[in-house]
C-alpha cells in the first residue's frame, strides 16, 4: 500500500521496521550532574561506588543495654546512656551496662545489647536479666555494604529506594543523563478542555492528560502542552515554538487522510524529514515519525487507545534509549480463554486483555480505538500477528 506525503511516495511499514527506524535516529542525551534530592527518575550515567561503610559503625539494632565483651553476669549497674548520634568514649567495665537507643554507636569493647524488654529494674540504677537471648542485637560496620563497593550501575533508573540508598552513602550529587523536554500539541477543532462547558459535537480532550501522565510517570524534563484548532497558520505557529524549545514533540490527531488532517503536510513544509507515516498495526495505523535536525517528532492518531498504543510501542523505547537505557518489552505466553475472530488480518493487532487465572487471559469488551474505558480495564495487550484471523479457546498467545 502506498500514498503520497510532501511529494514523496511511501509505503506502509511493519511495527518491527518502524521501531528500528526510530531507534537508529536516537542520540543518547548528555551527562549532567544533579542533586541527589532531585535525582528521582533520572538514569545513572556512571557506576556509583560507596564512599563509606554502611552502616558506618557498629550500632545498636534496638533499645536496650549494652554490656562489655566477655561479661557473663546477669545483674548490672547502669552507668550511662547513649542516644542516637552520640559516641560513648569510655570502656564498659564488667558488671556494668550502658543504656543504648536504636541506631546509637556501640562502644569499642562491647559485644552485645540486651533488649529493654528482657530486663527488670531492681533499683534506681540496677537491672537484672529476666530472659536470655542468644542474639547480640548489633548491626556490624559495613555488613550492608563495604566502602568502595559498587552501589548502583550505569543505566539504572533512580527510584525512590535507590535515591534513599545514595543519600545513605552520603553522596550529594550524581552523574545522570539529561531528561528530554517534551512539547505536546493536541490538534482538533472538536476538543474541549477540562472546565469548559460541554457543547454538542465536541469531546473533552483526554489525549493531553494521558500523555502528560505517562511522561510524568516515566520521568522527563519540562512538559509543554498546547491545544490547537484545525488551522494551518495556527498549527505552524504553535509547532514552530514547540520544536524550538523542546527536544521531542508529540502531536495527537491530524495524521490520517481526512480533509482537516494537516499534520503530515505541516511537517513537510516546516522542513522536517518524515521517516514514515503509516504502520501496519491496529490500533495506530496513521502514525508519523519525523525528525527536525536532532529533534524527534511523534505524531500519533487522534483516538486515545491509538495514542496509548503508539506511545508505548514506539515513543517509550525511544525515551529510554535517550536516557542510556536498553529497553525491552516484558512479554509472556498465556492461554487464551474464549474465542476471538476478526474480519481482516492485514495488520498486527494489539487487543486489550485481562488476566483471568494462572497464565490465562481473556479479551475485555472493546469497541475500538476510541474505547479508552476498555483500556483501563485491561492488564495488557494480546498480540495477534498479520495473517491470523481467529484465536481458539485454549490457544497459546503472546502478551505484552
C-alpha positions as CSV (number, residue, x, y, z in Angstrom):
1,X,0.0,0.0,0.0
2,X,1.4,3.4,-1.0
3,X,0.4,7.0,-0.6
4,X,2.0,10.5,-1.1
5,X,3.4,12.8,1.6
6,X,5.0,16.0,0.6
7,X,5.5,14.7,-3.0
8,X,7.3,11.6,-1.8
9,X,5.8,8.2,-2.3
10,X,6.0,5.9,0.7
11,X,4.6,2.5,1.7
12,X,3.1,1.2,5.0
13,X,5.8,-0.5,7.1
14,X,5.8,-3.1,9.8
15,X,6.0,-2.4,13.5
16,X,9.4,-4.0,13.6
17,X,10.8,-1.8,10.8
18,X,9.2,1.3,12.3
19,X,10.9,0.7,15.7
20,X,14.2,0.0,14.0
21,X,14.0,3.3,12.1
22,X,13.2,5.3,15.2
23,X,16.0,3.7,17.3
24,X,18.6,4.5,14.6
25,X,17.7,8.2,14.9
26,X,18.2,8.3,18.7
27,X,21.1,10.0,20.3
28,X,21.9,9.5,24.0
29,X,21.5,12.7,25.9
30,X,24.4,14.5,27.5
31,X,25.5,13.7,31.1
32,X,24.7,16.3,33.7
33,X,25.2,16.4,37.5
34,X,22.2,16.8,39.7
35,X,21.5,17.0,43.4
36,X,20.6,13.6,44.9
37,X,17.5,15.3,46.3
38,X,16.3,16.0,42.7
39,X,17.5,12.8,41.0
40,X,14.3,10.8,41.1
41,X,13.6,9.1,37.7
42,X,16.9,10.1,36.2
43,X,19.2,7.4,34.8
44,X,22.7,7.0,36.2
45,X,25.4,7.8,33.6
46,X,28.2,6.4,35.7
47,X,28.7,3.5,38.1
48,X,28.3,4.6,41.7
49,X,30.5,3.5,44.5
50,X,30.0,3.9,48.2
51,X,32.5,6.3,49.8
52,X,31.9,4.7,53.3
53,X,30.9,1.6,55.0
54,X,27.1,1.0,55.5
55,X,26.4,1.1,58.4
56,X,29.5,3.3,59.1
57,X,29.9,2.0,62.6
58,X,28.7,-0.8,64.8
59,X,25.3,0.2,66.0
60,X,22.5,-1.0,68.3
61,X,19.7,-2.8,66.5
62,X,17.2,-1.9,69.3
63,X,16.7,-0.1,72.5
64,X,18.3,-1.8,75.4
65,X,21.5,-2.1,77.5
66,X,25.0,-2.7,76.0
67,X,27.4,-4.9,78.0
68,X,31.1,-5.5,77.9
69,X,32.8,-8.2,75.9
70,X,33.0,-11.5,77.8
71,X,30.7,-10.4,80.7
72,X,28.6,-13.4,81.7
73,X,26.8,-11.8,84.6
74,X,23.0,-11.4,85.0
75,X,22.8,-8.3,87.3
76,X,24.3,-5.0,86.3
77,X,24.8,-1.4,87.3
78,X,23.6,1.2,84.7
79,X,26.5,3.7,84.4
80,X,25.5,5.8,81.3
81,X,23.3,6.4,78.3
82,X,24.0,6.6,74.5
83,X,21.4,8.3,72.3
84,X,21.5,8.0,68.5
85,X,24.1,10.4,67.2
86,X,26.2,10.3,70.3
87,X,29.6,8.5,70.9
88,X,30.4,6.9,74.2
89,X,34.2,7.1,74.6
90,X,34.6,5.2,77.9
91,X,35.2,1.5,78.1
92,X,32.5,-0.5,79.7
93,X,33.6,-2.4,82.8
94,X,32.3,-5.9,83.7
95,X,29.3,-5.8,85.9
96,X,28.1,-2.5,84.3
97,X,26.0,-1.7,81.3
98,X,25.2,1.5,79.4
99,X,21.6,2.3,78.3
100,X,21.6,2.5,74.5
101,X,19.0,3.6,71.9
102,X,18.3,2.1,68.5
103,X,20.9,3.3,65.9
104,X,23.4,4.5,68.5
105,X,27.1,3.7,68.1
106,X,28.3,0.8,70.2
107,X,31.4,1.3,72.5
108,X,34.6,-0.3,71.3
109,X,34.7,-3.1,73.9
110,X,31.0,-4.0,73.8
111,X,29.7,-7.1,72.1
112,X,26.0,-7.4,73.0
113,X,22.9,-5.4,73.5
114,X,20.3,-6.8,76.0
115,X,16.8,-5.9,74.8
116,X,15.0,-3.5,77.0
117,X,12.1,-5.9,77.3
118,X,14.4,-8.6,78.6
119,X,15.5,-6.8,81.8
120,X,13.9,-5.8,85.1
121,X,14.8,-2.8,87.2
122,X,15.7,-3.7,90.8
123,X,16.8,-0.2,91.9
124,X,17.3,3.3,90.5
125,X,20.4,2.3,88.5
126,X,20.4,-1.5,88.6
127,X,18.9,-4.1,86.3
128,X,18.7,-7.9,86.1
129,X,18.3,-10.0,83.0
130,X,15.0,-11.9,83.1
131,X,15.1,-13.5,79.7
132,X,18.2,-14.8,77.9
133,X,18.8,-14.1,74.2
134,X,21.5,-15.6,72.1
135,X,21.5,-12.7,69.6
136,X,23.9,-9.9,70.0
137,X,21.5,-7.3,68.6
138,X,24.3,-5.3,66.9
139,X,24.5,-4.2,63.3
140,X,28.1,-4.6,62.3
141,X,30.0,-1.9,60.5
142,X,30.0,-2.5,56.7
143,X,27.6,-5.5,56.9
144,X,25.3,-4.0,54.3
145,X,27.9,-2.5,52.0
146,X,31.7,-2.2,52.2
147,X,33.5,1.1,51.5
148,X,34.4,1.1,47.8
149,X,31.7,-1.4,46.8
150,X,29.5,-0.6,43.8
151,X,26.2,0.8,44.9
152,X,24.4,1.0,41.6
153,X,25.4,0.6,37.9
154,X,25.3,2.9,34.9
155,X,21.9,2.7,33.2
156,X,19.9,2.1,36.4
157,X,16.8,4.3,36.8
158,X,16.9,6.1,40.1
159,X,13.8,5.0,42.0
160,X,12.8,6.3,45.5
161,X,14.7,3.4,47.2
162,X,17.8,3.9,45.1
163,X,17.7,7.6,45.8
164,X,17.5,6.8,49.6
165,X,20.5,4.4,49.3
166,X,22.5,7.1,47.5
167,X,21.7,9.5,50.3
168,X,22.6,7.0,53.0
169,X,26.0,6.7,51.4
170,X,26.4,10.5,51.8
171,X,26.6,11.2,48.1
172,X,25.0,14.6,47.4
173,X,25.3,14.8,43.6
174,X,25.1,12.2,40.9
175,X,26.0,12.0,37.2
176,X,22.9,11.3,35.2
177,X,21.6,11.6,31.6
178,X,19.7,14.8,30.9
179,X,16.0,14.4,30.7
180,X,14.3,15.4,27.4
181,X,12.0,18.4,27.4
182,X,8.7,17.4,25.7
183,X,6.2,19.6,23.8
184,X,2.7,18.2,23.3
185,X,0.5,19.6,20.5
186,X,-3.1,18.4,20.7
187,X,-4.9,19.1,17.4
188,X,-8.7,19.2,16.6
189,X,-11.4,21.9,16.5
190,X,-13.7,19.4,18.3
191,X,-11.7,19.5,21.5
192,X,-12.9,20.9,24.8
193,X,-10.6,21.5,27.8
194,X,-11.5,20.4,31.3
195,X,-13.5,23.0,33.0
196,X,-15.2,24.2,29.7
197,X,-19.0,23.7,29.4
198,X,-20.0,20.8,27.2
199,X,-21.2,21.6,23.7
200,X,-22.9,19.4,21.1
201,X,-20.4,17.9,18.7
202,X,-17.5,18.4,20.9
203,X,-15.4,16.0,23.0
204,X,-13.2,16.5,26.0
205,X,-9.5,16.3,25.5
206,X,-8.2,13.1,27.1
207,X,-5.0,12.7,25.0
208,X,-3.3,15.6,26.7
209,X,-3.8,14.3,30.2
210,X,-3.0,10.8,29.0
211,X,0.4,11.7,27.5
212,X,1.3,14.1,30.3
213,X,0.7,11.5,33.0
214,X,2.6,8.8,31.0
215,X,5.5,11.1,30.6
216,X,5.4,12.2,34.3
217,X,5.4,8.6,35.4
218,X,8.4,7.9,33.2
219,X,10.2,11.0,34.3
220,X,11.1,13.7,31.7
221,X,12.1,17.3,31.9
222,X,9.8,20.2,31.2
223,X,6.4,19.3,29.6
224,X,4.6,22.0,27.5
225,X,1.0,21.4,26.4
226,X,-0.8,23.2,23.6
227,X,-4.2,22.6,22.1
228,X,-4.7,23.8,18.6
229,X,-7.7,24.0,16.3
230,X,-7.5,22.7,12.7
231,X,-6.0,25.8,11.2
232,X,-2.8,25.6,9.2
233,X,-1.4,29.1,10.2
234,X,-2.0,28.4,13.9
235,X,-0.6,24.8,13.7
236,X,2.5,26.2,12.1
237,X,3.0,28.9,14.7
238,X,2.5,26.5,17.7
239,X,4.6,23.8,16.2
240,X,7.5,26.2,15.5
241,X,7.5,27.3,19.1
242,X,7.4,23.7,20.4
243,X,10.2,22.3,18.1
244,X,12.4,25.3,19.0
245,X,12.1,24.9,22.8
246,X,11.9,21.1,23.2
247,X,13.9,18.0,22.4
248,X,10.9,16.0,21.4
249,X,7.4,17.0,20.1
250,X,4.3,14.8,20.4
251,X,1.3,15.6,18.2
252,X,-2.1,14.0,18.6
253,X,-4.6,13.9,15.7
254,X,-4.5,15.2,12.2
255,X,-2.2,12.4,10.8
256,X,-4.8,10.5,8.8
257,X,-6.2,11.3,5.3
258,X,-9.2,13.4,6.2
259,X,-9.8,16.9,4.8
260,X,-8.6,18.5,8.0
261,X,-5.7,16.2,8.7
262,X,-2.9,18.7,8.1
263,X,0.0,17.4,10.2
264,X,2.0,15.5,7.6
265,X,1.9,18.4,5.2
266,X,2.7,20.7,8.0
267,X,5.8,18.7,8.9
268,X,6.9,18.6,5.3
269,X,6.5,22.4,4.9
270,X,8.4,23.1,8.1
271,X,11.4,21.2,6.9
272,X,11.0,18.0,8.9
273,X,12.2,14.7,7.5
274,X,9.3,12.2,7.6
275,X,10.6,8.7,8.0
276,X,7.2,7.0,7.7
277,X,3.5,7.9,8.4
278,X,1.7,4.6,8.5
279,X,2.4,1.4,10.3
280,X,0.7,-2.0,9.8
281,X,-0.8,-2.2,13.3
282,X,-4.2,-2.0,14.8
283,X,-4.9,0.4,16.5
284,X,-2.4,3.1,15.5
285,X,-2.0,2.8,11.7
286,X,-1.8,6.5,10.9
287,X,1.3,7.2,13.0
288,X,4.1,9.5,11.8
289,X,7.7,9.7,12.9
290,X,9.8,12.6,11.7
291,X,13.0,14.5,12.7
292,X,14.0,18.1,12.6
293,X,17.8,18.4,12.9
294,X,18.4,16.2,16.0
295,X,14.9,16.6,17.4
296,X,12.2,14.0,17.2
297,X,8.6,14.3,16.3
298,X,6.0,11.6,17.1
299,X,2.6,12.3,15.5
300,X,0.0,10.0,17.0
301,X,-3.5,9.3,15.8
302,X,-6.4,11.1,17.5
303,X,-8.1,8.2,19.1
304,X,-6.9,7.7,22.7
305,X,-6.3,3.9,22.5
306,X,-4.2,4.5,19.4
307,X,-2.3,7.2,21.3
308,X,-1.5,4.9,24.2
309,X,-0.5,2.0,21.9
310,X,1.8,4.0,19.6
311,X,3.3,5.8,22.6
312,X,4.0,2.5,24.4
313,X,5.4,0.6,21.4
314,X,7.4,3.4,19.7
315,X,7.9,6.6,21.7
316,X,8.6,5.0,25.1
317,X,11.6,2.8,23.8
318,X,13.0,6.0,22.2
319,X,12.8,7.9,25.5
320,X,14.6,5.0,27.3
321,X,17.4,5.0,24.7
322,X,17.8,8.8,25.0
323,X,18.4,8.1,28.7
324,X,21.1,5.5,28.1
325,X,18.8,2.5,28.9
326,X,18.4,-0.6,26.7
327,X,14.7,-1.1,26.8
328,X,12.9,-4.3,26.0
329,X,9.2,-5.2,26.3
330,X,8.1,-7.6,29.0
331,X,6.3,-10.5,27.2
332,X,4.8,-13.7,28.3
333,X,3.0,-16.7,26.8
334,X,-0.5,-17.3,28.2
335,X,-3.5,-19.4,27.4
336,X,-6.4,-17.6,25.8
337,X,-9.9,-18.3,27.3
338,X,-12.8,-17.5,25.0
339,X,-12.9,-17.1,21.2
340,X,-11.8,-14.2,19.0
341,X,-12.5,-13.6,15.3
342,X,-11.7,-10.6,13.1
343,X,-12.8,-9.9,9.5
344,X,-9.4,-8.6,8.2
345,X,-5.9,-9.8,9.2
346,X,-3.7,-7.5,7.2
347,X,-2.4,-5.7,10.3
348,X,-0.8,-6.7,13.5
349,X,-3.5,-6.4,16.2
350,X,-2.9,-5.3,19.8
351,X,-6.1,-6.5,21.7
352,X,-6.7,-5.4,25.3
353,X,-6.9,-8.4,27.5
354,X,-7.3,-9.2,31.2
355,X,-5.7,-12.0,33.3
356,X,-8.4,-14.5,34.3
357,X,-6.3,-17.0,36.1
358,X,-2.8,-18.5,36.3
359,X,-1.3,-17.7,32.9
360,X,-4.7,-17.3,31.4
361,X,-6.2,-14.3,29.7
362,X,-9.5,-13.2,28.2
363,X,-10.5,-10.3,25.9
364,X,-12.1,-7.3,27.6
365,X,-15.2,-5.8,26.0
366,X,-13.7,-3.5,23.4
367,X,-15.3,-1.1,20.9
368,X,-12.3,0.0,19.0
369,X,-9.6,2.7,19.2
370,X,-11.8,5.3,20.8
371,X,-12.8,3.0,23.7
372,X,-10.4,4.4,26.4
373,X,-12.5,2.8,29.2
374,X,-11.8,-0.7,27.9
375,X,-8.1,0.0,28.1
376,X,-8.4,1.0,31.7
377,X,-9.9,-2.5,32.5
378,X,-7.1,-4.3,30.7
379,X,-3.9,-5.8,32.1
380,X,-2.0,-5.9,28.8
381,X,-2.2,-6.5,25.0
382,X,-2.6,-9.8,23.2
383,X,-0.5,-9.7,20.0
384,X,-2.4,-11.2,17.0
385,X,0.1,-11.4,14.1
386,X,-0.7,-10.4,10.5
387,X,-2.5,-13.2,8.7
388,X,-4.2,-14.7,11.7
389,X,-8.0,-14.2,11.9
390,X,-9.1,-16.5,14.7
391,X,-7.9,-17.3,18.2
392,X,-9.4,-20.5,19.7
393,X,-10.2,-21.3,23.3
394,X,-7.1,-22.8,24.9
395,X,-4.7,-21.4,22.3
396,X,-1.3,-20.1,23.5
397,X,-0.9,-16.4,22.8
398,X,1.8,-13.7,23.2
399,X,1.0,-11.0,25.9
400,X,2.8,-7.6,26.2
